[in-house]
Amino acid sequence: MNSSNPLRNAPRKAVVIFLLAVFFTFVAMGIANDIVAMGRMPTLRFGISLVLSGSFAVCYAVAGVTLRSRIWKAFIPLFVAQIAVMSLLATKYPNTPQLRQMDTTETARLERRLNFDGIATIITVCLGYAGFVHVFVSESRRHIKASAEKAVLEAEMAAAREIQQVIVPEKGEAFPGYVVDSVYQPAKQVGGDFFQVLPAWDDGLLVVVGDVAGKGLPAAMLVSMLVGSIRTAAEDSSDPVLMLRRLHDRLVGRTIGGFATALAAHIGRDGMVTIANAGHLSPYLDGREVELAGALPLGIAESGGKFEPIRFELRPGSRLTFYSDGIVEAQNKKGELFGFDRARTISTKPAAAIVAEAVGFGQEDDITVVTVQRSLAHDLSERNEPLPAPA
């Protein structure tokens, strides 16, 4: 049986009642054979034939539902087996000879036998009909309920996908002196990662990368709120510490949602980088992990919204790579994690190549990669030096 087999997916009670209904319906056909034989079938053969008629019918039903268009693979051998067994049974227990004239005793026996057959036929047909009706009504109700739940779920997922669009910045945003590359790869229809790359007040840029706790629609709604807060806060300041404090304040005390890890980095036009972290993965600078001060995630009241910044220079030609934990948590079929060593090794590659390696290894969670590389040409233009001639 495969996963689409109705007998496996339907409730066990409904399956049992359905198969019993099939059994009793075809038992009635076995009784009809005794009526045709004018009650001359031996009692033992009569009882065995009734059981066999119903049992073979159940086998046909199971084969038809399971194999569908390939039912012939089971029907032919079942049919041959049924004919063989019934023929063997008829040979071993033949009908009693038909009398040309019946006395009073034989007439009474035949009357009793035919009355029994008639009553048994009515009972078995009623049982089979009742079983089919019960299964039809119960499965119809289950189907209606499942369809309604599916419609609600699809509506929620559609809303979540629309909300999710805000986590991916629009393509084409230019930042003088820098090349920004980003890839977002959700594990399912909606994810909990978010990132924003926004222009800063000093002609630099502001990068915010994070991951909310949870999945599905609640996570998507929380992501939407955080991204809106990031964009609002970025209009007033490009200070990473202030950014994280504002996001933290939005999360603390919320009755829905939870906490989120985040990292905010301001990269100035002169290459100076200021980073503040709230429990997120450290970025990589030219293949080396940037050491950041430890901090609790956003929304954890005990953190007090205190985030310690660090500063360093992003030199011309250097690349800064930001990850979400979907990279290091990628897992192959053997249960082996992608891990930090592999993540560090590939951190100098383009964002698409990094994501491709993690997905190929075995994606388990949402994946976000943002890379920022300072341009050599920009550094030379700042010094008013001529650009090197093309080779």
N, C-alpha and C positions, 0 to 999 in steps of 0.2 A: 504493500500500500504506500502511496505517496501522500504528501502533505495536503493535497487537494481532495483526498478521498472523503466523501460526505459521511461515510460510516465512521471514520475516525474523528471528524470534526463535530459531528452531531452529538448531543447528549446521549450517554449510554442507555438511559431509560427509553428514549425515543427509538434507538436502534433495536433494542430488545423487543419492544412492542411491535415495531415494523416487521421484524423477522417472524414473530409469532403470528402476526396477521397473514403473512405469506404462507406460513405452515398450515394454518387452519383452512385457508381458502383452497389450497390444493388437496388437503385431506378430504374436503367435500367432493372433489373430483374423483378421488379414490372410492368414496362411498357410491358415487354414481356408477362406477364400473360394476359394483356388486348388484346394483339395481338392474343394470343391463343384463347381468348374468342370472337374473331372477332368483337371487339369494342362494345360488348353488356353490358359492365360493366357500371353501373350508374356513372355519373360524380362525385358526391360527394364521393361515395365509391372508385372510381378510385383515387381521390386526397388523401383521407385518407390512402388508402393502400400503396400509394407511400411513404408517410411520415413514416408510420409504418415500411415498409420494410427497409428503410434506417436507421431508429432509432434502430430497433432491431439488424441490422448489426453492428452499432456502439457499442452497448452493448456487442455483441459477441466479437468484437475486443478488447475492453477494458478488458473484463474478460480474454481473452486468453493471453494478454500481462501481465496482473497483476498476474493471478493465475497460468499460465503456465501449469504444469502437473496436477494441481488441477482444471482445467477449467470445468470439469464435474460438479463441485459444483454449477457453475453458468449456464452452458449450459442447463442442464436438466430443471430447473425451467423457464429459458428464452424461451426455445423451447416450453414447455407446454403453457406458457402464450401467445406466438405468435400464436400457433394453435388455442387457445381459442378465442383470439381477432379477428383473421381473420375469423374464423367460425361465430362468432357473427355478424361481419360486413357483411358477405355474406348472413346471414339469414335476417338481417334487410334491406339490400339493394341488393336483388337478381338481377341476370342478366336479361335483357329484353328477352322475348321469341324469339327463333330463327324462322325466317320466312322461309317458304318453297320457296316462290317466293318473290323477292324484286322488287319494282317499281323503277322508276327513282329517286325519292326523297330519298328513303332508300339507294339506291346504291351510290348516291352522299354523303350522310351522312357517310356511311361506308368508302368511299374513303377518305374523309376528316379526319376521325378518325384514320385510318391506316397511313395516311401521317403524322399526328401529332405524332403518336406513333413512327414512324420510325425516324423522325427528333429529337424527344425528346430522343430516345435511343442513337442516334449518339452524341448528346450534353452531356448527362450524362456520357457516356462511355469516351468521350474525357476529361471531367472535372476530372473524377476519375483517368484516366491514367496520366494526367498532374500533378495531386496532388501527386501520387505515385512517379513519376519521380523527381519532385521537392524535396520531402522528401529524396529520395535515394541519389540524388546528394549532397544536403546540409549536410546530415548526414555523407556521405562518406568523404566530406571535413573536417567536424568537427572531425571525427574519425582519419583521417590522421594527422590533426594538433595536436590532443590530444596525439596520439601515439608518434609523434615527440617530443612534450614537455615532455612526460613521459620518453622517452629514454634519453633526456638531463638531466632531474632531477635524473634519476637512475644513470647516469654516474657521476653526481656531488656528489650524496650521496655515491657512491662507492669510489670516490676519497677522500671524507671527512672521510669515515670510515678508509681508509688506513692512512690518516694523523692522525686520532684520536688515532691510536695505540701508538703514542709516548707519550701520557699523562700518560700511565700506566707503571710504572717501571717493569722491569723483576723480576719475582719471584726468590727466592733463594739467594738474596743478604744477606750476614751475617754481622752483626755489633757486634764485641766482647763486651759483657757486656750488650747488649740490645736485646729486642725482639720487632721487628717491625711488625705491622699488618696493612693492608690497603685494602679497598674495594672501588671501583668506580662503581656507578650505574647511567648511563645516563637516563634521562627521555625519550629521543627519540633516533633516530639512531645515531645522533652526538650530542655532548654536549659542554658546555663551561667551565667546571671545568678542572683543571690541578693540578698535584702534582708530586713532585720528592723527592726521598729519596736517597741521595748520600753519599758516604764515604768522610769524611773530612780529611784534611791534618794531624791532630793530632790524628788519629785513632778513632775519634768520628764520628758523622754523621751530615749531613745537610738536613733539611726538608723544603721544599717550597710547600705551598698549596695556590691555588688561583682560581679565577673565573672571566672570561672575560665577558664583556657586549655583549649581542646579542646571536643569535642562528644560527644554520645551518652551511653552508660551510664557510662564513666569520669568524665565531667564531672559527671553527676548524682550519682555516689557522692561525688565531692569536694565538691560543693555540700552534700550531706547532712552530711558531716563538719564543714564550716565552720559551717553553721547551728547544729549541735549545740554547737560550741565557742563560738559567739556567745552562745547562751542560757546556757551554763554560766558564762562569764566575766561576763555581765551580772548574775548573782546576787551577785557579790562587789564589782563596781566598775562605775561608769559613765564611767570615764576613757577617752576615745577612744584615747589613746596606748597605754595598757595593753592595750586591746582588740586593737589592731593587732599589738602585740608577741606576744600569746598566739596569735593566728591565724598570724602569721609562724612562730612556733616549731613549730606543728603541721604546717606545710608543708615546712619545711627538712629536706632529707635523705630525703624520701619517695621510694620506688622507683617508685611509680605516681603518675599525676597530674602536676602541674606547678606553675605559679605562678598567682597570682590578683591582680587589682587590687582595691582596696577603699578605702572612705572611711567613717570613723566620726565621728559628730557627737553631742555631748551638748548638748541644749537645755534649759536650766534653767527653772524656773517663772517666774523673773524676766526671761526673755528673753535671757539671756546664752548665746552659742553658742560651743562649743569644738570645733574640727574638726581631725582628723589624717588625712593622706592617704597612700596607698600606691599611687601610679601610676594613680589613677582620675581620671575627668573631674571638674573643679571644678563645684560647684553654682552656681546662679544666685540672687541676692538681688534681688528686685523687678526682674528683667530685666537685671541686671548680673552679670557673672562674678565670683565670689569668688576673689581671688588666693591661691593656696596654694603652699606651698613644694614644690619638686620632690622626689620620692622614688621609689625602685624598688618594684616590686610585691612582694607577699607571697611568700615562698618563695625569693627570690633571696638566696643566702647572702651575697653581697657587700654587701648593704644593711646587714647587721649589726642589723637590727630597729630602726633609728633612724628615728623619725618626729617631725617638728616640728609642734606644734599652733599654731593661730592662734585668736584670740578676737575676737568682735564681738557687737553687740546686735541681736537680732531685735525690732524695734519693733512696737508694736501695729498690726495691719493689714498688716504686711509678710509676704511669702511667700518661703520658701526651697525651691528646686526641685532635686532630685537626678535625674541621668540615668545610664543605662548607655550604652555607645558605640553601641548599636543605633540610637539616634536620629540621631547625626551620620553614621553609616555607611549609612543608608538610601540606596538608589540607584535612579534611574529607568531607563527603557529606553534612554535616550541615554547612560547611563554617568555621569550627573551625580550627585554626592553631595549629600545633604541639607545637610551642613556645619554649621559652628559658628554662622554668622550666622543661619541660619534657626532653629537650635536656641535661640539666645539670644532671638530675636524672639518665639517662641511660649512662652517659659518662664513667662510670667505666666498662662497659660491653665490650666484644670483638667487633671488628669492624663489623663483619658480623651480630651480634645480634642487634647492633645499627641501621644498614641499614635496617634490616628486620622490625624493629618496625616502622621506618619512612615510609617505602614503604607500610606496612600494614595499616598505618594510612591514607595514601593518598598522594603518591608522585606527586609533581607538577613541580619540577625542578631537575637538576642533583644533585646527592648526592655523596660526597666524605668524607670518614672517614679514618684517619691515627692515629694509636696509637703507642706510644713508651713507653715501660716499662723497667726500669732498673732492671737488674738481681741481686738477692740476692747473688747467687753463685759467681758472678763476684766481688762483694764487698769483700767477704771473701777471695777470691784468691789474691786480691790486698794486703790484710793485712797478707798474708802468714799464714792464719789460716785454720785448717782442715775443710773440708765440713762436715756437720752433716750426721751421718750414716742414711741410709734409714730405715724407720720404718719396 
